[in-house]
């Protein structure tokens, strides 16, 4: 599968301030790629460097095999971009801006743009100064998507959207992927990323902490374990569970125990089998909780 975005040790600093350091990414054609991190982690810096709006301090970035510095104009002609913060001409309506951008991009028909506006509930008739933040965001999404770009780069695209519009946006993004186009979007709304993304990169302090398929990040993570027994265990029996490798947040009552497990299940199952078990549950945590482990000290989460 061809790579649409590639970076090699991409680094951008702002004097003494941190930006991004040694970021290695590969985004393949036709996938939805989630770029996760809290504010200030380096998401926007990465996107601006990919699009050639700023030069890297070192390393390289390419989009469609084109150099992000040398070929930035050609790259942007094939991309739909929604910045995390953007301004639109206050006196112009969404309709006027669509016509303006359509002329720039050589798009003759606005049928798809109006289809997008209808699904997102974007008001194209009123001037931008009369629109709320959420309604401006809808217009911004239409402007990013209306020309059916090969690559969509969206920085916090659902900010300000109400839940119903957010659902419609996610449906549209799935359709973009079904058409064979590529989506790269940054977010800290982890529930929507879990639902829609094929792969996820987690950026922490300007450095990548993980780049993996969404399912693998979820499936190989810790589990919340609860075991109920037919009788009350003695304290020394309880302590054997608490002493197992990878067990954290241990708690118990009269005949059950619960803990967070980092590691394999085998030792837990074998130890539990020495007693009569009436119920056992290994609960997968939500992505939000998994994500937070990348921002905790390894020793704090029971890892070596």
N, C-alpha and C positions, 0 to 999 in steps of 0.2 A: 504494500500500500504506500502510495507516494506521500511524502511529508509536505504539508502546507506551511508549517512554521518550524524552524530549527534555530536553536541558539547553542552556542558553544562558549562556556565560561563567560557569559555576558555579565558585565560589571558596569555599574553607573554609580558614581559618588557625587556628592554635593559638598565640595570642600572637605571639612572635617565630619560632615554629617553622612550617615549611612544611607545608601540607596539600595542597590542590589549587588550581590557578590556571587560570581561563578555560577550563574543560572544556566542549567542545561535542560532544554526542553525539546521535545519533538511532538508536534500535533499532526495527526494523519488526516488525509482527505476523508471527508464524510463522517467525521466524529464530532460529538459535542464534548468539549474539553473544559472542565471546571477549574478555575484558578482561585484557590481559597486562601484567605488570610484576613486578619483584622485590619482596621485602618492603620496605615503607616507601615505595613509589613513589606511593601514593595510591589503591590499589584499594578497600580497606576504607572509607576516608573517603568515597569517591564513593558506595559502596553505602549507607552509613549516612545520608548526606545525601539520597539518593533516597527512602529509606524514612521520612524525617522523624524519625529518631532524633537528629539534630543539625541545627541551622539553618545555612544558608550565610551566609558573610560578605557575599557579593554574588552576583549572577546568579540564575537561576531553574532549577528542575527540575520536570518534570511526568511523571506516570505515568498512562496511560489518559486523558490530557488533564486530569488533576486535579493541583492544586498540591501539591507534596510537603510543604509546611508546613501549609497550611490544611486539606488533605484527607487527612492521613496515615493516619488510622484507616480511612477508606473504601478507600484504596489497599491497606493491609495485609490487608484482608479478602479481596482478590482475588489476593493474591500468596502463593507458597510461598517461604519464605526459610530458607536454611541459613547462619548466620554462620560466619566462619572459626574463631572460638573460641566455644564455647557450653557451657553447663552444663545438666544435667538433674537432676531430683530424685533423689538417690542411693537413696532407699528404694523408689521406684516402679519397676515393671517397664515395659518397652516397651508391653505390652498395656494397662496402666492409663493410661499417658500418651496412647496413641492414643484410648482411650475418652474421656478428659478433653478432648482437643483436638477430637475429633469432636463432642462436645456444644457446644463453643464455636463451631464452624463450621457447625453444623446438618447434619452428615453422618450419615445414618442407617445406612448399610451400611459395614462395614469389609472387605468382600471385596477391594477393590482394594489396601487397605493390606496385607492378608495376602499378596496376590499379589506386591507389591513386596518384602515381607519375605522371601518364599520365594526370589525371584530374587537378592536381595542377600545371602542367608544371615544375615539379622538375627535375633538371639535376642530374642524378645519376652517370654520367660518369666522371665528372671533380673533382679534389681534392677540399676540402673545402676552401683552401686558395685562390682559383681562383673564388670563388662565391661571389656575392654581398650579402648584408644583407637580401634582400628579398628572394633570392634563397636559402640561408642557412635556412631561416624560413620555406620554403617549405619542405626541407629535414627534418627539425625538426618535422614538422607536420606528415610526413610519418612515421618517427620513433616512434612517439607517438601513431599512429593509426593502424599500419600494422598488429598487432597481435589481433585485434578486442577485446580490453579490455572491461571488464564489466563497468568500470568507466573511463571516460576521464577527467583529470584535466588539464586545459589549462590556462596559465597566459599570458594575452594579446596576444592571438594567431594570430591576423591579423596584428600585427606590421610589417611594411615593405612590405606588400602585395599590389599589384596594385588592382584596383577596380574589374576587371574581375576575378582574382584569389580569391578575398575576397568573391565574389558571389558564386563561386564554393565551397569554404570552407563551407559557410553557408548551401549549399545544402547537402554536406557530413554530416554535423552535424545533419541536419534534418533526414537523413537516419539512422544515429546511433540511434536516438530516436525511429524511426519506427521499428528498430530491437529489441527494448526493453532495450537498454543499456542507461546509464546515463551520462550526461555531466555537469560538473561544470566548468564554465570559468569566469575569471575576465576580465574586460574590462573598458575602458573609451570611447569607440566608441559606443555611445548610440543608434544610429539608427539601428545598426545590432542587438543589444540586444532587442530592441522593436520588431523587426521582428521575432526573433527566440526563445526567452526564454519563458518558461511557468511561471516561477516565478523569482522575482528579490529581492536581498538583497542590500541595500544601506548602505555602511559603511562610517562613518564620524569621523575623529579623533580617530580611533581605536575602536569606538563603533558602533553598529548597529543602524541606524536611521529608517529602515523599512525593513520588509520581507513580501512581498505580491505577489499575482498573478499579472503579468504584466498588465492585463486588468483593475484590480482594482486600481492600482496606477494611471493609466491614467484616468480612468473614474471618480474617486472621486476627482480629482485635480481641480484647478481653471479653469476658462474659460475666453476667451477674448470675450467681448460682444460689439456689435455694434447695435444701434437702430436708424432708420431713421423715422421721423415723417412727416405728411402732411403739418405741419406749423412750423414756428419757435417758440420754447418754450421761455417763459420768464425766466429771471435769477432765480427767486425764484422757478420756476418749475424745472429748471436744478439742483438747489441746493438740491432738495429733492432726486434726484437720487444719487448725490454725498454723501449724508448723510446716505444712506442705509448701514446696517451692511455688512461687507465683501467687500465693493467697494474700489478699489484702482486704481491709475493711471488714474484718471478721466480726460476726455478731451471732447470738444464739438465744433461744428461750428454752422452755422445758423439754421439747422433743423435736426441735428443728434448728437449723443453722443457715446462715446466709453469708456470702462473701463475694468479693470480686476476684476473678481468676485470670491471671496473666500466664498463659502456658497451656500445656496439653491437658486433656481430661483424664488420662489413663490413671494417674495416681489417685485422683479424687474418686473415680468410679471403683477402683479396687478397694480403697479404704471404706467407702460407703457399703460395699458388698459384704463386709464383715458383720453388718447389722441388717435388720429387717427394714427396708425402705418402703414407705407408703407413697412418697411423691418426690420427684426430682425435676428441677427446671433449670435449664441453661438459657438465660435470656440474652439475646443480642442487643447491645445498646444502640440508641439512635446515633446517626452520624454526628450530631451536635456534641455528644459526649465523647465520641472517638476523637473528634477534632481537638478537643481541649487537652487530650493527652499529649499532643504535639507541642503544647505550650506549657507543660509542667516539667519540672525537673525529673529525669528518669528515676532517681532514687525515691521520689515522692509517689511514683505510681507502681512501685514494686518491681521495677525492671532492673537488670544488671547494668 
